[in-house]
Amino acid sequence: MWIRSTVEQAADQALKIFVERFEYVQDDLRALMSPRPIIADGWGLRPELVAPLMSSTQRMVVMVPTEEFRQYQLRELTRASALPLNVSDPQLAQRNRIARDRLIAEDAVRNAKRLNIPIIEVDGSYDAQTMASLVAEQFREFLP
């Protein structure tokens, strides 16, 4: 996949897998019981899949890294810069993976804008508490 596919093919394949897995995600979420709202987060929770299940797209937020933050993660985080194993050309595989991830993030932003879903760009300038506050502010009207 990382060597023989084009970046676009790899992105399309990942998006198809997200659709297939979404049914299982819904099963997991339906099993959760809470008197409080539940926050679900995940790479495969695509705006176009989640939005039809929500009473309002304002009950959602799409968080996406800026290109600068993505590059920072690749430089600083071992897991972000880990090369795919068992491939004939690890550097090409890594470049393709990074480009695929960029296309998938761009797709999420495009769909969020199309569906009027708020977007928070993550640039690394805020600490975790500040980011949590931004998300909480987005959901303020839906919280007790």
Residue frames as a rotation matrix with the C-alpha (Angstrom) as fourth column:
MET 1
0.561 0.828 0.000 0.00
0.828 -0.561 0.000 0.00
0.000 0.000 -1.000 0.00
TRP 2
0.610 -0.332 -0.719 2.72
0.165 -0.834 0.526 2.50
-0.775 -0.439 -0.455 0.90
ILE 3
-0.460 -0.880 -0.120 4.88
-0.045 -0.112 0.993 1.85
-0.887 0.462 0.012 -2.17
ARG 4
-0.811 0.079 0.579 2.69
0.551 0.436 0.712 0.57
-0.196 0.896 -0.397 -4.99
SER 5
0.274 0.958 0.088 -0.36
0.958 -0.264 -0.114 2.78
-0.086 0.116 -0.990 -4.48
THR 6
-0.325 -0.262 0.909 -0.56
0.347 -0.927 -0.143 6.44
0.880 0.269 0.392 -5.30
VAL 7
-0.996 -0.026 -0.081 -1.10
0.085 -0.421 -0.903 8.79
-0.011 -0.907 0.422 -2.40
GLU 8
-0.466 0.882 -0.067 -4.62
-0.875 -0.449 0.182 9.45
0.131 0.143 0.981 -3.67
GLN 9
0.027 0.453 -0.891 -5.37
-0.264 0.863 0.431 5.72
0.964 0.223 0.142 -3.82
ALA 10
-0.658 -0.339 -0.673 -4.11
0.523 0.437 -0.732 5.27
0.542 -0.833 -0.110 -0.26
ALA 11
-0.925 0.371 0.081 -6.28
-0.343 -0.725 -0.597 8.17
-0.163 -0.580 0.798 0.95
ASP 12
-0.169 0.905 -0.390 -9.34
-0.858 0.060 0.511 6.80
0.486 0.421 0.766 -0.86
GLN 13
-0.156 0.043 -0.987 -8.73
0.144 0.989 0.020 3.35
0.977 -0.139 -0.161 0.64
ALA 14
-0.923 -0.208 -0.323 -8.42
0.346 -0.085 -0.934 4.79
0.167 -0.974 0.150 4.16
LEU 15
-0.693 0.719 0.059 -11.67
-0.717 -0.677 -0.165 6.76
-0.078 -0.156 0.985 3.73
LYS 16
0.010 0.683 -0.730 -13.45
-0.564 0.607 0.560 3.58
0.826 0.406 0.391 2.59
ILE 17
-0.461 -0.255 -0.850 -12.14
0.464 0.748 -0.475 1.72
0.757 -0.613 -0.226 5.63
PHE 18
-0.987 0.134 0.088 -13.40
-0.152 -0.607 -0.780 4.52
-0.051 -0.783 0.620 7.90
VAL 19
-0.241 0.955 -0.171 -16.89
-0.911 -0.162 0.379 4.05
0.334 0.247 0.909 6.43
GLU 20
0.040 0.215 -0.976 -16.74
-0.087 0.973 0.211 0.28
0.995 0.077 0.058 7.00
ARG 21
-0.662 -0.416 -0.624 -15.53
0.543 0.308 -0.781 0.68
0.517 -0.856 0.022 10.59
PHE 22
-0.776 0.348 0.526 -18.03
-0.481 -0.866 -0.137 3.39
0.408 -0.360 0.839 11.44
GLU 23
0.262 0.898 -0.353 -20.78
-0.375 0.432 0.820 0.82
0.889 -0.083 0.450 11.99
TYR 24
0.098 -0.310 -0.946 -18.68
0.723 0.675 -0.146 -0.75
0.683 -0.670 0.291 14.74
VAL 25
-0.901 -0.410 0.139 -17.95
0.241 -0.742 -0.626 2.64
0.360 -0.530 0.767 16.26
GLN 26
-0.313 0.870 0.380 -21.68
-0.665 -0.487 0.567 3.35
0.679 -0.075 0.731 16.39
ASP 27
0.425 0.433 -0.795 -22.24
0.191 0.815 0.547 0.04
0.885 -0.384 0.264 18.19
ASP 28
-0.399 -0.675 -0.620 -19.61
0.797 0.080 -0.599 0.98
0.454 -0.733 0.506 20.77
LEU 29
-0.918 0.051 0.393 -21.09
-0.161 -0.954 -0.251 4.44
0.362 -0.294 0.885 21.29
ARG 30
0.038 0.999 -0.025 -24.64
-0.491 0.041 0.870 3.08
0.871 -0.021 0.492 21.64
ALA 31
0.238 -0.006 -0.971 -23.38
0.570 0.811 0.135 0.82
0.786 -0.586 0.197 24.44
LEU 32
-0.816 -0.577 -0.045 -22.20
0.396 -0.501 -0.770 3.79
0.421 -0.646 0.637 26.49
MET 33
0.373 0.917 -0.140 -24.56
0.722 -0.192 0.665 5.00
0.583 -0.349 -0.734 29.19
SER 34
-0.709 -0.578 -0.404 -24.10
0.704 -0.558 -0.439 8.38
0.028 -0.596 0.803 30.78
PRO 35
0.389 0.844 -0.368 -26.33
0.832 -0.494 -0.252 11.16
-0.395 -0.208 -0.895 32.07
ARG 36
0.213 -0.432 -0.876 -23.74
-0.163 -0.900 0.405 13.57
-0.963 0.056 -0.262 30.65
PRO 37
0.845 0.025 -0.534 -22.77
-0.532 -0.066 -0.844 14.19
-0.056 0.997 -0.043 27.04
ILE 38
0.525 -0.675 0.519 -20.17
0.407 0.734 0.543 11.83
-0.747 -0.074 0.660 25.62
ILE 39
0.445 -0.487 -0.751 -17.19
-0.790 -0.608 -0.074 13.04
-0.421 0.627 -0.656 23.61
ALA 40
0.680 -0.261 0.685 -15.98
0.433 0.897 -0.089 10.69
-0.591 0.357 0.723 20.91
ASP 41
0.431 -0.655 -0.621 -12.66
-0.740 -0.650 0.172 11.33
-0.517 0.386 -0.764 19.22
GLY 42
0.155 -0.465 0.872 -10.92
0.263 0.870 0.417 9.46
-0.952 0.165 0.257 16.48
TRP 43
-0.713 -0.597 -0.369 -9.16
-0.251 -0.274 0.928 9.60
-0.655 0.754 0.045 13.16
GLY 44
-0.914 0.342 0.216 -11.98
0.381 0.546 0.746 7.65
0.137 0.764 -0.630 11.49
LEU 45
-0.073 0.916 -0.395 -14.84
0.782 -0.194 -0.592 9.73
-0.619 -0.352 -0.702 12.87
ARG 46
-0.806 -0.277 0.523 -15.36
0.586 -0.502 0.636 11.62
0.086 0.819 0.567 9.65
PRO 47
-0.811 0.496 -0.311 -17.59
-0.303 -0.810 -0.501 14.71
-0.501 -0.312 0.807 9.63
GLU 48
-0.446 0.656 -0.610 -19.79
-0.826 -0.038 0.563 13.34
0.346 0.754 0.559 6.83
LEU 49
-0.481 0.256 -0.838 -20.39
0.226 0.960 0.164 10.12
0.847 -0.111 -0.520 8.79
VAL 50
-0.755 0.107 -0.648 -21.11
0.652 0.015 -0.758 11.68
-0.072 -0.994 -0.081 12.17
ALA 51
-0.944 0.317 -0.092 -23.13
-0.318 -0.948 -0.007 14.73
-0.089 0.023 0.996 11.10
PRO 52
-0.384 0.871 -0.306 -26.26
-0.379 0.154 0.913 12.81
0.842 0.467 0.271 9.99
LEU 53
-0.155 0.286 -0.946 -26.48
0.683 0.723 0.107 11.27
0.714 -0.629 -0.307 13.47
MET 54
-0.822 -0.259 -0.508 -26.38
0.556 -0.559 -0.615 14.58
-0.125 -0.787 0.604 15.31
SER 55
0.275 0.945 -0.176 -29.31
0.893 -0.319 -0.319 16.83
-0.357 -0.069 -0.932 16.14
SER 56
0.976 -0.060 -0.210 -27.07
-0.119 -0.953 -0.280 19.78
-0.183 0.298 -0.937 15.22
THR 57
0.520 -0.851 0.079 -23.68
0.568 0.275 -0.776 20.08
0.638 0.448 0.626 13.57
GLN 58
0.214 -0.419 0.882 -22.89
-0.555 -0.796 -0.243 22.57
0.804 -0.437 -0.403 16.33
ARG 59
0.826 0.065 0.559 -22.68
-0.514 0.493 0.702 19.54
-0.231 -0.867 0.441 18.64
MET 60
0.718 -0.635 0.284 -19.54
0.690 0.702 -0.177 18.57
-0.087 0.323 0.942 16.75
VAL 61
0.677 -0.601 -0.424 -16.11
-0.580 -0.791 0.195 20.01
-0.453 0.114 -0.884 16.22
VAL 62
0.853 -0.512 0.097 -13.38
0.455 0.641 -0.619 18.95
0.255 0.572 0.780 13.82
MET 63
0.660 -0.734 -0.161 -9.86
-0.347 -0.488 0.801 19.40
-0.666 -0.472 -0.577 15.12
VAL 64
0.862 -0.389 0.325 -7.12
0.485 0.450 -0.749 19.38
0.145 0.804 0.577 12.52
PRO 65
0.228 -0.854 -0.467 -3.40
0.591 -0.260 0.764 20.09
-0.774 -0.450 0.445 12.79
THR 66
0.776 -0.145 -0.614 -1.86
-0.491 -0.750 -0.443 22.93
-0.396 0.645 -0.653 10.83
GLU 67
0.821 -0.531 -0.210 0.89
0.113 0.511 -0.852 21.95
0.560 0.676 0.480 8.42
GLU 68
0.011 -0.852 0.524 3.47
-0.608 -0.422 -0.673 23.55
0.794 -0.311 -0.523 10.71
PHE 69
0.156 0.103 0.982 2.27
-0.949 0.290 0.120 21.52
-0.273 -0.951 0.143 13.70
ARG 70
0.980 0.184 0.070 2.23
-0.150 0.929 -0.339 18.34
-0.127 0.322 0.938 11.61
GLN 71
0.478 -0.874 -0.085 5.87
-0.045 0.072 -0.996 18.98
0.877 0.480 -0.005 10.67
TYR 72
-0.103 -0.457 0.883 6.74
-0.918 -0.298 -0.262 19.64
0.383 -0.838 -0.389 14.32
GLN 73
0.607 0.406 0.683 5.14
-0.664 0.732 0.154 16.31
-0.437 -0.547 0.714 15.31
LEU 74
0.947 -0.264 -0.183 7.11
0.063 0.710 -0.701 14.49
0.316 0.652 0.689 12.63
ARG 75
0.100 -0.964 0.245 10.34
-0.313 -0.264 -0.912 15.99
0.944 0.015 -0.328 13.96
GLU 76
-0.394 -0.301 0.868 9.61
-0.835 -0.276 -0.475 15.53
0.383 -0.913 -0.143 17.67
LEU 77
0.285 0.610 0.739 7.34
-0.837 0.534 -0.118 12.51
-0.467 -0.585 0.663 18.17
THR 78
-0.716 -0.641 0.278 8.76
-0.470 0.736 0.488 9.06
-0.517 0.219 -0.828 17.63
ARG 79
-0.278 0.682 0.677 5.41
0.454 0.714 -0.533 7.52
-0.847 0.159 -0.508 16.73
ALA 80
0.667 0.553 -0.500 4.67
-0.113 -0.588 -0.801 10.29
-0.737 0.591 -0.330 14.21
SER 81
0.280 -0.655 -0.702 7.97
-0.944 -0.320 -0.078 9.84
-0.174 0.684 -0.708 12.44
ALA 82
-0.164 -0.331 0.929 8.13
-0.272 0.921 0.280 6.03
-0.948 -0.207 -0.241 12.64
LEU 83
-0.510 -0.097 -0.855 8.74
-0.860 0.026 0.510 4.54
-0.027 0.995 -0.097 9.23
PRO 84
0.664 0.748 0.001 6.43
-0.743 0.660 -0.116 1.78
-0.087 0.076 0.993 8.02
LEU 85
-0.188 -0.736 0.650 8.09
-0.581 0.617 0.531 -1.60
-0.792 -0.278 -0.544 8.52
ASN 86
-0.257 -0.007 0.966 8.64
0.370 0.923 0.105 -4.32
-0.893 0.384 -0.235 5.96
VAL 87
0.892 0.443 -0.084 8.66
0.090 -0.358 -0.929 -2.13
-0.442 0.822 -0.360 2.87
SER 88
0.424 -0.763 0.487 11.28
0.905 0.351 -0.238 -2.01
0.011 0.542 0.840 0.16
ASP 89
-0.423 -0.522 0.740 11.66
0.507 -0.814 -0.284 1.77
0.751 0.255 0.609 0.33
PRO 90
-0.112 0.413 -0.904 10.94
0.990 -0.033 -0.138 3.08
-0.086 -0.910 -0.405 3.86
GLN 91
-0.768 -0.205 -0.607 11.60
0.238 -0.971 0.027 6.74
-0.595 -0.124 0.794 2.95
LEU 92
-0.855 0.516 -0.048 9.12
-0.209 -0.257 0.944 6.63
0.475 0.817 0.327 0.05
ALA 93
-0.246 0.781 -0.574 6.61
0.717 0.546 0.434 4.83
0.652 -0.305 -0.694 2.25
GLN 94
-0.351 0.058 -0.935 6.97
0.818 -0.467 -0.336 7.54
-0.455 -0.883 0.117 4.90
ARG 95
-0.945 0.001 -0.327 6.55
-0.140 -0.904 0.404 10.36
-0.295 0.428 0.854 2.37
ASN 96
-0.649 0.741 -0.172 3.46
0.007 0.232 0.973 8.64
0.760 0.631 -0.155 0.99
ARG 97
-0.204 0.561 -0.802 2.01
0.935 0.354 0.010 8.11
0.290 -0.748 -0.597 4.47
ILE 98
-0.601 -0.086 -0.795 2.52
0.476 -0.838 -0.269 11.76
-0.642 -0.540 0.544 5.37
ALA 99
-0.938 0.258 -0.231 0.97
-0.343 -0.599 0.724 12.91
0.048 0.758 0.650 2.09
ARG 100
-0.467 0.801 -0.374 -1.97
0.419 0.573 0.705 10.51
0.779 0.173 -0.603 2.56
ASP 101
-0.267 0.337 -0.903 -2.58
0.950 -0.066 -0.305 11.85
-0.162 -0.939 -0.302 6.07
ARG 102
-0.844 -0.067 -0.533 -2.50
0.028 -0.996 0.082 15.41
-0.536 0.055 0.842 4.71
LEU 103
-0.809 0.569 -0.146 -5.14
-0.217 -0.059 0.974 14.53
0.546 0.820 0.171 2.08
ILE 104
-0.265 0.725 -0.636 -7.35
0.761 0.562 0.325 12.90
0.593 -0.398 -0.700 4.69
ALA 105
-0.448 0.055 -0.892 -7.09
0.708 -0.587 -0.392 15.95
-0.545 -0.808 0.225 6.96
GLU 106
-0.941 0.094 -0.324 -7.90
-0.258 -0.820 0.511 18.25
-0.218 0.565 0.796 4.04
ASP 107
-0.600 0.761 -0.247 -10.92
0.174 0.426 0.888 16.07
0.781 0.490 -0.388 3.25
ALA 108
-0.243 0.494 -0.835 -12.13
0.968 0.175 -0.179 16.39
0.057 -0.852 -0.521 6.85
VAL 109
-0.669 -0.047 -0.742 -11.85
0.247 -0.955 -0.162 20.18
-0.701 -0.292 0.651 6.70
ARG 110
-0.927 0.337 -0.168 -13.65
-0.280 -0.319 0.905 20.34
0.251 0.886 0.390 3.34
ASN 111
-0.374 0.824 -0.425 -16.50
0.505 0.565 0.652 18.19
0.778 0.030 -0.628 4.64
ALA 112
-0.353 0.217 -0.910 -16.71
0.882 -0.247 -0.401 20.11
-0.311 -0.945 -0.104 7.91
LYS 113
-0.859 0.019 -0.511 -17.00
-0.115 -0.981 0.156 23.41
-0.498 0.193 0.845 6.03
ARG 114
-0.792 0.577 -0.200 -19.58
-0.155 0.127 0.980 21.95
0.591 0.807 -0.011 3.67
LEU 115
-0.118 0.752 -0.648 -21.64
0.671 0.542 0.506 20.72
0.732 -0.375 -0.569 6.64
ASN 116
0.243 0.158 0.957 -21.17
-0.334 -0.913 0.235 23.90
0.911 -0.376 -0.170 8.70
ILE 117
0.774 -0.122 -0.621 -19.24
0.571 0.558 0.602 22.06
0.273 -0.821 0.502 11.42
PRO 118
0.862 -0.492 0.123 -16.91
-0.501 -0.790 0.352 24.19
-0.076 -0.366 -0.928 13.55
ILE 119
0.613 -0.763 -0.206 -13.20
0.469 0.561 -0.682 23.60
0.636 0.322 0.701 12.97
ILE 120
0.867 -0.498 0.025 -10.41
-0.305 -0.489 0.817 24.10
-0.395 -0.716 -0.576 15.48
GLU 121
0.619 -0.754 -0.219 -6.96
-0.079 0.217 -0.973 24.26
0.781 0.620 0.075 13.95
VAL 122
0.909 -0.399 -0.124 -4.34
0.241 0.257 0.936 22.79
-0.341 -0.880 0.330 16.24
ASP 123
0.711 -0.680 0.181 -1.05
-0.131 -0.381 -0.915 24.60
0.691 0.627 -0.360 15.90
GLY 124
0.168 -0.656 -0.736 0.64
0.775 0.549 -0.314 23.54
0.610 -0.517 0.600 19.14
SER 125
-0.508 -0.402 0.762 0.48
-0.019 -0.879 -0.476 27.01
0.861 -0.256 0.439 20.66
TYR 126
0.224 0.662 0.716 -2.11
-0.845 -0.235 0.481 26.03
0.486 -0.712 0.506 23.29
ASP 127
-0.856 -0.433 0.284 -1.59
-0.518 0.700 -0.492 23.61
0.013 -0.568 -0.823 26.15
ALA 128
-0.787 0.540 -0.299 -4.01
0.416 0.821 0.390 20.73
0.456 0.183 -0.871 26.74
GLN 129
-0.444 0.636 -0.631 -6.10
0.705 -0.186 -0.684 22.70
-0.553 -0.749 -0.366 29.26
THR 130
-0.520 0.221 -0.825 -6.56
-0.407 -0.913 0.012 25.60
-0.751 0.342 0.565 26.86
MET 131
-0.858 0.219 -0.464 -7.56
-0.373 0.357 0.857 23.24
0.354 0.908 -0.224 24.05
ALA 132
-0.659 0.648 -0.383 -10.04
0.738 0.656 -0.160 21.55
0.147 -0.388 -0.910 26.40
SER 133
-0.412 0.488 -0.769 -11.46
0.298 -0.726 -0.620 24.98
-0.861 -0.485 0.154 27.21
LEU 134
-0.727 0.124 -0.675 -11.88
-0.631 -0.508 0.587 25.78
-0.270 0.852 0.448 23.50
VAL 135
-0.797 0.450 -0.403 -13.78
0.117 0.770 0.628 22.53
0.593 0.453 -0.666 22.99
ALA 136
-0.545 0.601 -0.585 -15.87
0.797 0.154 -0.584 23.10
-0.261 -0.784 -0.563 26.12
GLU 137
-0.573 0.308 -0.759 -16.76
-0.208 -0.951 -0.229 26.59
-0.793 0.026 0.609 24.86
GLN 138
-0.840 0.255 -0.479 -17.91
-0.470 0.098 0.877 25.09
0.271 0.962 0.038 21.57
PHE 139
-0.508 0.636 -0.581 -20.27
0.405 0.771 0.491 22.77
0.760 0.014 -0.649 23.46
ARG 140
-0.998 0.017 0.053 -21.29
-0.055 -0.491 -0.869 25.24
0.012 -0.871 0.491 26.19
GLU 141
-0.404 0.915 0.008 -24.95
-0.909 -0.402 0.106 25.49
0.100 0.036 0.994 25.13
PHE 142
0.220 0.476 -0.851 -25.30
-0.437 0.828 0.350 21.69
0.872 0.295 0.391 25.19
LEU 143
-0.607 -0.528 -0.594 -23.78
0.314 0.527 -0.790 21.16
0.730 -0.666 -0.154 28.64
PRO 144
0.402 0.781 -0.479 -25.75
0.767 -0.002 0.641 21.20
0.500 -0.625 -0.600 31.89
